[in-house]
């Protein structure tokens, strides 16, 4: 299995762990909001009810996105542990460091360049 020796894995591990805490906080907040919206029985106005449903749909969408990002962050941390972080899962080529700095959960290299 190919491994990278040109990256500071500690730098990316720190970034990913900070990202993990932030995502977990977001998920907790979103779940709390969804629970409070779901238990609000005092809504009598149809317009208010529609607004609550719209917010609930938006929160659910964001929650699913955050849960996906959480899984990707955990996956990236696992790749750091086994030394394969920064290697394209499709081509086995090195993902540019600049791309990893912008998107540390990147699984693939973008573009056709070598």
Secondary structure, DSSP 4 states (H G I P E B T S, - for coil): ----SSS-HHHHHHHHHHHHHHHHHHHHHHHHHHHHHHT------HHHHHHHHHHHHHHHHHHHHHHHHHHHHHHHHHHHHHT-TTB-TTT-PBPPHHHHHH-TT--S--SS--
